[in-house]
Amino acid sequence: MVHPLTDPTLQGIVEAICAKGCRQVWRDLAAWERGELPVEARGLGDADLARVLAELKAIMAVYDSCQPDIGPAEGSQAQ
């Protein structure tokens, strides 16, 4: 069961990340999966990082039609 994120500090971090827009949030999540934390989440402990990540994934689950643009930084090449 997913518990609501009630900690105001963690809510603020989630809101700050979401304010970047859905494509950037997807990019941030992909980077996070590679071990690159978004600036907003740096300094959090493991438990809080897990809570923020879970909340972002839950929020973004409804935005599956909005995916990040694939660019040169992610290794795609125009053909």
C-alpha positions as a printed NumPy array, in Angstrom:
array([[  0.   ,   0.   ,   0.   ],
       [  1.261,   3.463,  -0.866],
       [  1.115,   5.881,   2.031],
       [  0.481,   9.557,   1.332],
       [  3.486,  11.819,   1.579],
       [  2.659,  13.944,   4.632],
       [  6.077,  15.394,   5.483],
       [  5.998,  19.058,   4.337],
       [  9.691,  19.041,   3.456],
       [  9.338,  15.971,   1.264],
       [  6.147,  17.364,  -0.273],
       [  8.046,  20.531,  -1.138],
       [ 10.794,  18.526,  -2.821],
       [  8.264,  16.575,  -4.88 ],
       [  6.473,  19.795,  -5.839],
       [  9.749,  21.472,  -6.84 ],
       [ 10.697,  18.549,  -9.056],
       [  7.207,  18.381, -10.588],
       [  7.285,  22.125, -11.291],
       [  9.932,  21.4  , -13.944],
       [  7.292,  19.778, -16.148],
       [  6.587,  16.168, -17.006],
       [  9.362,  15.674, -19.564],
       [ 12.015,  16.944, -17.173],
       [ 10.606,  14.83 , -14.346],
       [ 10.936,  11.747, -16.57 ],
       [ 14.543,  12.749, -17.289],
       [ 15.188,  13.24 , -13.568],
       [ 13.705,   9.815, -12.808],
       [ 15.876,   8.17 , -15.475],
       [ 18.957,   9.9  , -14.066],
       [ 17.926,   8.889, -10.535],
       [ 17.758,   5.254, -11.643],
       [ 21.38 ,   5.65 , -12.782],
       [ 22.324,   7.021,  -9.353],
       [ 22.232,  10.735, -10.246],
       [ 19.999,  12.471,  -7.713],
       [ 18.116,  15.616,  -8.658],
       [ 19.475,  18.675,  -6.875],
       [ 16.259,  18.981,  -4.889],
       [ 16.716,  15.511,  -3.336],
       [ 20.385,  15.728,  -2.449],
       [ 21.086,  15.481,   1.241],
       [ 18.089,  13.283,   2.04 ],
       [ 18.553,   9.993,   3.853],
       [ 17.849,   6.69 ,   2.153],
       [ 14.331,   6.324,   3.609],
       [ 13.307,   9.835,   2.517],
       [ 14.865,   9.33 ,  -0.92 ],
       [ 12.82 ,   6.172,  -1.328],
       [  9.64 ,   7.992,  -0.285],
       [ 10.233,  10.876,  -2.709],
       [ 11.086,   8.494,  -5.547],
       [  7.987,   6.39 ,  -4.893],
       [  5.799,   9.501,  -4.816],
       [  7.245,  10.817,  -8.076],
       [  6.733,   7.452,  -9.775],
       [  3.136,   7.322,  -8.531],
       [  2.465,  10.825,  -9.828],
       [  4.136,  10.166, -13.171],
       [  2.236,   6.915, -13.695],
       [ -0.681,   9.005, -14.931],
       [  1.561,  10.84 , -17.406],
       [  2.694,   7.874, -19.483],
       [  1.808,   9.749, -22.684],
       [  4.34 ,  12.425, -21.745],
       [  7.797,  10.979, -22.182],
       [ 11.137,  12.769, -22.333],
       [ 12.473,  13.754, -25.695],
       [ 15.334,  11.521, -26.726],
       [ 18.354,  13.632, -27.394],
       [ 22.057,  13.268, -28.115],
       [ 22.835,  13.156, -24.396],
       [ 20.997,   9.841, -24.214],
       [ 22.849,   8.318, -27.11 ],
       [ 20.304,   8.522, -29.907],
       [ 21.428,   9.583, -33.333],
       [ 19.338,  11.049, -36.124],
       [ 19.237,   8.833, -39.151]])
